Amino acid sequence: MVIVEVSLLSGFILAPRSRMLLERRTIIKKIEVKADVVYIYLEKLSDESQTFILQLEQVIHMKNLKPAIIKVYDYYQPGGFQIPFCSGVGS
């Protein structure tokens, strides 16, 4: 099993509709949302490219947002690696 750990930008939450859309994907086994982190559990990874789109809602306006971090790691060997993620917010 593989975990994609997405740290949310300060002042943002995962939109409920986004969670429902993610849960429909067969590759996703489970989604957990804890405070400012979203955990996406995948059954396994393959050599096929996957794209996950998370829609966020801004609940508190923050200045000087810092980049969020995305970690991808094996559930059974959580060393993993980190991918810096830009803090740009789309419309």
C-alpha positions in Angstrom: 0.0 0.0 0.0 1.2 3.5 -0.8 0.3 6.8 1.0 0.2 10.2 -0.6 0.4 12.7 2.3 -0.7 16.3 1.2 -0.1 19.1 3.7 -2.7 21.8 3.0 -1.9 25.5 2.7 -2.6 27.5 5.8 -6.2 28.8 5.8 -7.5 26.1 3.4 -9.6 23.0 3.8 -10.3 20.1 1.4 -13.6 20.8 -0.4 -16.2 18.1 0.4 -16.9 17.7 -3.3 -13.3 17.0 -4.0 -13.2 14.2 -1.4 -16.2 12.6 -3.1 -14.6 12.8 -6.5 -11.4 11.3 -5.3 -13.2 8.4 -3.5 -14.7 7.3 -6.8 -11.4 6.5 -8.3 -10.7 2.7 -8.1 -7.0 3.2 -7.4 -7.8 5.0 -4.1 -8.5 2.7 -1.2 -9.2 5.3 1.5 -8.9 9.0 2.3 -8.3 10.5 5.7 -8.5 14.2 6.5 -6.8 15.3 9.7 -6.6 19.0 10.5 -4.3 20.4 7.8 -3.2 17.1 6.1 -5.0 14.8 3.6 -3.9 11.2 3.5 -4.7 9.3 0.3 -4.2 5.5 0.5 -3.5 3.7 -2.7 -3.6 -0.1 -3.2 -0.3 0.0 -5.2 1.6 2.1 -7.7 2.3 1.1 -11.3 4.3 2.6 -14.1 1.2 4.3 -15.3 1.0 8.1 -14.6 -1.7 9.2 -12.1 -3.0 12.7 -11.5 -4.9 13.7 -8.3 -6.7 17.0 -8.2 -7.6 18.4 -4.8 -10.1 21.3 -4.7 -9.5 23.5 -1.7 -11.7 26.1 0.0 -10.1 29.1 1.6 -11.7 29.6 5.1 -9.1 32.1 6.4 -7.3 34.7 4.3 -3.5 34.3 4.9 -0.6 36.4 3.6 2.8 35.1 2.7 1.7 31.5 2.1 4.6 29.0 2.2 4.8 26.0 -0.1 3.0 22.9 0.9 4.7 19.5 1.1 3.6 16.3 -0.6 5.1 13.1 0.7 4.7 9.7 -1.1 5.7 6.6 0.8 5.2 2.9 1.2 2.8 2.2 4.1 5.2 -0.5 5.4 8.4 1.4 4.9 7.5 5.1 5.6 10.9 6.6 4.7 9.5 7.9 1.4 10.4 11.1 -0.4 9.1 14.6 -0.4 8.0 16.8 -3.3 8.0 20.5 -2.7 4.7 21.9 -4.0 4.1 25.5 -5.1 1.7 27.5 -3.0 -0.1 29.1 -6.0 -3.9 29.1 -5.7 -6.0 28.7 -8.8 -9.4 30.2 -9.3 
